Amino acid sequence: MPAQPATTGTAVPQGAEFPPFKTDTFPSQLFWLAITFTVLFVVMWRIVGPRIGTVIGERKGRIDGDLATADKHRQDAERALAGYRSALAEAHARGQKVAEELRKFVTDEIEKAKAAADAEAKEAAAKAEAGIAAMRREAAGHVTIAAQDAAAAIVARLTGDKVSPQEAEAAVRALGA
């Protein structure tokens, strides 16, 4: 087989014409175009169209079902949130009540302890005052005795006379009154 000469450029060889552009084949091309269009139209209308409609309907049904499920879940979540808030408010109220009861209990206990401490302090003060009064009386008795002894000793030293305890007591009383 002999080698064909290579063509250079983009020129169309002579005698070769693109078939759709041949004017003598236009009627047959239009005929086959109409038949092909009709067949494709019928296939689309009778087979593909219903299948697409079915798929679109299924998708719409699935989307509607998903939306209904999501709405149901949203309502459940809202009910759960309302229940949570109600339980939280109830727990808060119970906590406030317990805190108030505890505060009252502690206050009452403090008041009782304070009253007991006050009573104990008053009793101790009364005992201390009674003890102080007894010590004063005793000290006054000792001072009186010491004054009587001193008076007797002073008279004995100054005058050389001996004074009886009754006379010394009468002299100390006379000076103290």
C-alpha positions in Angstrom: 0.0 0.0 0.0 1.4 3.2 -1.0 1.7 6.0 1.5 -0.8 8.8 1.2 0.6 12.3 1.0 0.0 14.2 4.2 -2.2 17.2 4.0 -1.1 20.4 5.5 -3.5 23.0 6.8 -7.2 22.8 7.5 -8.5 22.7 4.0 -11.3 20.2 3.3 -10.4 17.8 0.5 -12.4 18.2 -2.7 -15.5 16.1 -3.0 -15.8 15.7 0.7 -18.7 17.7 2.1 -20.2 17.5 5.6 -23.5 15.5 5.3 -25.7 17.7 7.4 -24.9 20.6 5.1 -25.8 18.8 1.9 -29.0 20.4 0.7 -30.2 17.4 -1.2 -30.5 15.4 2.1 -32.5 18.0 4.1 -35.9 16.3 3.6 -34.7 12.9 4.9 -32.8 14.6 7.8 -36.0 16.5 8.8 -38.0 13.3 8.6 -35.6 11.4 10.8 -35.3 14.4 13.2 -39.1 14.3 13.6 -39.2 10.5 14.2 -36.3 10.7 16.7 -37.9 13.6 18.5 -41.2 11.8 18.6 -39.7 8.6 19.9 -37.6 10.5 22.5 -40.7 12.6 23.5 -42.8 9.4 24.0 -40.0 7.7 26.0 -39.6 10.7 28.2 -43.4 11.2 28.6 -44.3 7.5 29.2 -41.2 6.1 31.0 -38.8 8.6 32.3 -41.3 11.3 33.3 -43.3 9.0 35.6 -40.1 7.6 37.1 -38.8 11.1 37.8 -42.3 12.0 39.3 -42.1 8.9 41.5 -38.7 9.8 42.7 -39.7 13.4 43.3 -42.8 12.3 45.2 -40.8 9.8 47.3 -38.3 12.6 48.1 -41.1 15.0 49.0 -42.7 12.3 51.2 -39.4 11.6 52.9 -38.7 15.3 53.4 -42.2 15.8 54.8 -41.8 12.8 57.1 -38.4 14.1 58.3 -39.9 17.6 58.9 -42.7 16.0 60.9 -40.2 13.9 62.9 -38.1 17.0 63.5 -41.1 19.0 64.6 -42.1 16.2 67.0 -38.6 16.1 68.4 -38.6 19.9 68.8 -41.9 19.7 70.7 -40.5 16.8 72.9 -37.4 19.0 73.6 -39.6 21.9 74.5 -41.7 19.8 76.9 -38.4 18.4 78.4 -37.1 21.9 78.8 -40.3 23.0 80.4 -40.1 20.0 82.8 -36.5 20.8 83.5 -37.3 24.4 84.3 -40.2 23.4 86.5 -38.1 20.9 88.4 -35.3 23.5 88.7 -37.8 26.1 90.1 -39.2 23.5 92.5 -35.8 22.5 93.7 -34.8 26.2 94.1 -38.0 26.8 96.1 -37.3 23.7 98.3 -33.7 24.9 98.8 -34.9 28.4 99.8 -37.3 26.7 102.3 -34.7 24.5 103.7 -32.2 27.4 104.0 -34.9 29.5 105.8 -35.7 26.6 108.2 -32.0 26.1 108.9 -31.5 29.9 109.4 -34.4 29.9 111.8 -33.2 26.9 113.6 -29.7 28.3 114.0 -31.1 31.6 115.1 -33.2 29.9 117.7 -30.3 27.8 118.9 -28.1 31.0 119.2 -30.9 32.8 121.1 -31.2 29.8 123.5 -27.4 29.6 124.0 -27.3 33.3 124.5 -30.1 33.2 127.1 -28.4 30.3 128.9 -25.1 32.2 128.9 -26.8 35.4 130.1 -28.5 33.5 132.9 -25.3 31.7 133.8 -23.4 35.1 133.8 -26.1 36.7 136.0 -25.9 33.8 138.4 -22.1 34.0 138.5 -22.3 37.8 139.0 -24.8 37.3 141.8 -22.6 34.7 143.5 -19.5 37.0 143.0 -21.4 40.0 144.5 -22.6 37.8 147.4 -19.0 36.7 147.9 -17.7 40.2 147.7 -20.3 41.4 150.2 -19.4 38.6 152.6 -15.7 39.4 152.2 -16.5 43.1 152.9 -18.4 42.2 156.0 -15.6 39.9 157.1 -13.0 42.6 156.3 -15.1 45.2 158.1 -15.2 42.8 161.1 -11.4 42.3 160.9 -10.9 46.1 160.6 -13.1 46.6 163.6 -11.2 44.0 165.6 -7.9 45.5 164.5 -9.1 49.0 165.4 -10.2 47.8 168.8 -6.9 46.1 169.4 -5.0 49.2 168.2 -7.1 51.5 170.4 -6.4 49.3 173.4 -2.7 49.2 172.6 -2.6 53.0 172.0 -4.4 53.7 175.4 -2.1 51.2 177.2 1.0 52.8 175.8 0.0 56.4 176.2 -1.6 56.1 179.6 -0.4 52.8 180.9 -4.0 51.8 181.7 -5.4 48.5 180.5 -8.7 48.8 178.5 -11.2 46.0 178.3 -12.3 44.7 175.0 -15.9 46.0 175.5 -14.7 49.5 176.2 -12.4 49.4 173.1 -15.4 48.2 171.0 -17.6 51.0 172.4 -14.9 53.6 171.6 -14.4 52.3 168.0 -18.2 52.3 167.4 -18.5 55.8 168.7 -15.8 57.0 166.2 -17.3 55.0 163.3 -20.8 56.4 163.8 
